[in-house]
Every structure is written in structure tokens, then in C-alpha cells.
Amino acid sequence: MGATEFVAVTVGGTPTSSNGGTASQLQVFAIGGAAAQSPPPKLASFVSRTTANSAIHTLSLASTSAAKRSSAATAGGGHMDTQSGLYIQEWNAASQNSQIVTGHVLLRGKPVSGVGIRVGNYVLPTLTDGSGKFSYRVDTTLPQRHVASVAGVKQAKLGGHALSAADQAALLALHNGFSVGYQITSLHTSRGSAGNVVLTGRAVFGTGQAVPPVALFTYQLSGTISDAAGKPVYGAIVVSRTQ
């Protein structure tokens, strides 16, 4: 691109040198750009708001039942069921750090095939099958809500027949999502000293291991490379690794 050199860093797609998963991500950097640390990512799943009496910190929490499914419906009889009970897992270099989840599109209780699905801004490459099922791979290392909606109904069929305009409109209004969150156990309520209700519990990964009190998503390292005699080394290449 002209006289500017760029470096592209991919995460996933193909396993990294540490066999670190295949969730596709791409970042492009201009060589000679700003050396300032980049701001941390904005995680919509973490919300902090203060009331007049107390501070309420809301984390993305997952249901304790992995078999449970959530359902969103329209007045026209359309339903989108999505898999729930998705728990955050610790990042693992030997894992894809993701999970394939499923959902179903129904109309008046019957599966609809040929429906196009969008999750976030990504349109799934395949349409719903004969059981109304669609699949999506979610990142299970971050607390996040992955919103699913109907992207297209031109090829949609119910019982092998094309849909009416009213049925198409009902499906296009459907949306639901996949929520990845920490598993909450040992919930207990008690009365606080001010008469308020105190809710306590334990936030854990899907494996049951306690989560760290602080999650660091961006950082900057600096230092000096020296030889055995303590003299600075010119032109050394420094490589950092996560975890």
C-alpha cells in the first residue's frame, strides 16, 4: 500500500505455533505507527451502574442448566430457540477456545427450513435444515451476548411449502441470542445491616475453577536486553507469549 508497510496478525483460522485454536480474527498494524498502548476492548457484557443507595455491578451470567434453551417468539407464531447454559472457559493453547452451539427456527410449532440466520454482523453460510436447525461457533473465553436474527426468508419453507407474506414477516421479526457467562454457584441471600437484601455467590469457570479477580485484556511491556556482561544488546528480537 504505497510506501507504508503493514503487519497483519491473525488469531486462529489455522493453529498458531502454540496450537492456539482456529477462531478467526485479524489485526493489521502500520509499521512506525503510534507506540502508545491501545485502549482496552469494550465488553458490553460488563455493565457498571450506581443507584442512590448502592453500586450494582452486573456480570454476564449463564444458567446453571446446560440443557436449558431460551425462546423468543412473535405475535405471528414464529419462534427462535437457542442453546443456553454456555459457561466461560479459561483460554487454553491446546483448545479451539470455542464451542459450536445450535438454535432452531419454528413457525406455529413446526420447523422452518431454508431460513438465513445472522449472528451479530455475520451471516451464516448455510440455511436452516429440515428440522429448522442452525449452528454457530461462539468464543467461550469472553462473557458476551451473541445476538441471532433472521437474515433471509426467500428460500424458507414450512412442510415443503413456501411461506405467505405474513409468515415471512413473522420470521423476519425473530431474534434471540447465545449468552456466554460465568457459572454462578452457592447462591445465598441474607439481610444486610441497613435492612437491604444481600446476595452472595461464587463465580466460576465452566470447569468449576474460580475466576481471577482482574482480567487483563491489554498490556505494554518494556525493558532492556543485555548480554552476560550486562552490556545492552542492539537489534535483539523480543517475542512475548500469552499465558
N, C-alpha and C positions, 0 to 999 in steps of 0.2 A: 504494500500500500504506500506508494510514493517512497519517500526517504525515511519513513518511520518503520521501525522494527517492532514486531509484536511477539509475545509468547502466549501460546494457548495451553491452558492446563485443564485436563479432563479428569473427572472423577467417575469411575465406573465405565459402563459401556463394554470395556474389556477389563479383566482383572489387572490391578496395579501390581507393582513389584512385590508388595506385601500381600497380594491376593485379596485386595480390599474391595470386593463387591462389584456389581455391574449397574448400579443406579446411575443413569446418565446425567452428568452435569458438565457444564463448560464455562470457563472463565478466561477472558482474554485481557492481557496486560500490555501496555505500551512500554517499551524499554526506555528508561530515562524519565519515566513519569514521576509523580509525586511520591516522596518517600514517607509521607505521613501515614500513620496507621489508619486503616479503613474503619468506618463505623460498624458496630455490631449489627447483625441481621435483626430485622423487626419481626418478632414472633407474635402473630395475632393471638396465639393460644394463651399467652401470658397477659393478664389484664390486672392492673392495679388501680383501685379507686378508693377514695376516702369518704366516709359518711361523717355526720356531725358527731357521732359517738365513738366510732371505731374505724380502723382501717381494715378493709376486706381485700384479701389477695386471692384471686381466682386462678387456679391452675387448670390445665386441661386434664380431666379425669376420665377414666374409662370404666365401663360397667364391670362388675366382678363376674359376670356370666359370659363366657366366650361364645356360648351358643345363642345368645340373645341377638335379635335383629331389630333394627329400627325401621319404621314405615312412615312414609309421607304420602298423603292422598289428596285428590282434588274432588271438587263437587261433581265432576263428570264420571266418577268411579275409577279413576286411574290411581294406581299405587306404585311406589318405588320402594322396595325393601332393600336395605343394605346391611352388611355384616357389622356387628359391633363387638365389644369385648376385645379391642385391639390395644395391647399394652406396649409401652416403650421398652425397647431392649437396649442394652449397652452396645456401643459400637464395637464391632469385632472384625479384625482384619481378615479372618478366615470365613467370614459370612458375607452374604449379599446385603445385609442390613436392611432388608425389606421383606414384605410379605404380600402374597397375592390374595386379594380379597374379592368377594363376589357380591352381586346385587341382582335383583330381579325387577322387571317391569311388568305390571299386571293391569288389566282393564276389566272391571267388574269381576274380579277374582280369577280371571283367566290370563295365561301368559301371552305376551305380545312379542312376536319375532320381528327382526328387521329394523329395530329401533336404534338410532345412533345416539351414543352417550358421550357427554363431555364431563371430564373431571378437572375442575379448575379451568385453565385455558387449553387443556389438552383434549383433543377429540380422539376417542378410542378407535383403532384401525378396524375393528370388527364390530358388526351389529349384534344385537341380542339374538340368541339362538331360539330353538323351538320351545324351550322352557322359559323364555324371557330373561335368560341369564346373561350377565356381562361380568367381566373380570378386569381388575386393575391392580397394579403393583404399587404399594404405598411404602414410604420411608418410615420405618418403625423406630428410628433413633431420635426423632423430634416430636414434641407434642404439637399436633396440628389437626385442623379440621379440613378434610378434602371434600369439597362440595361437588356432588354429582348432579347433573341435569340432563334433560333430553335435548339432543342437538339436531335430530332429524327424524322425520316420520314418513318420508316419501315411500320407503320400502316396507313400512310396518304392516303387519298382517295379524289378524285375530282369527284363529281357527282356519287359517289358509285364505281368508278373505281380506280385501283392502278395507281400510278404515273410512268411516264417514268424516266429514269436516269437523263435526262436533267432537268425535273421538280423538281426532288428531290434535285439536286444540286442548283437550283434556290432558293428553300425554305431554304436549309441549310445555304445559304449566308445572310439570312434575320436577321436583328437586329433593334431594336428600344428601347424605354425606357419610364419610367414614371418619370417625374420630379416633385419633391415636393419643393416648394419655397414660399417666401413671396409674398403677393399680393402687387403690386405697383400701387398707385393711385396718382391723382393730378400731373401728369407729365407736366413739363413746361421747355421750352428751352429759353435761353437768351444769349446775347453776353457778355462775360467777359471783364474785364479791359484790358487784354492782346490781345483781339481780338478773343479769343477762344470761343467755344460754351459751355455753362454751362447747364447741365441737372439736374433738381431738381425734387423731388417727395417725396412720403410718403410711407414707408414700413410698412405694417400692417399684422396682422394675418388674417386668413380666416374669422374671426368674425368682422374684421374691427378695432380691438383694436391695438394700436401702439405697436411695438416690443420693448423689452428692449435694451438699447444701448450696453450692455455687456451680453453675455451668458456664465455662469459659468458651465463647464461640469465636473470639478473635484475639490475637495477641501479637506482640512485637518483641523480637529477641535482638539483643546487641551484645557485643563482646569483642575480645581481641584474641587472635590466633598467634601463638608464639611457639618457637621451637624449644628443644630441650635445654638450650642455654638461656631461655627467657627472652630471646630477641623476636620482634614481630615478624610474621611471615607474610610476604607480599604475594598476592594472586591466589591465595588459597580458596577453595570452593567449599562452602558450608551447606550441608543438607540437613534439614530438620524433618522429623517424622512425628506423626500424631501418636497419641497414647505413649 
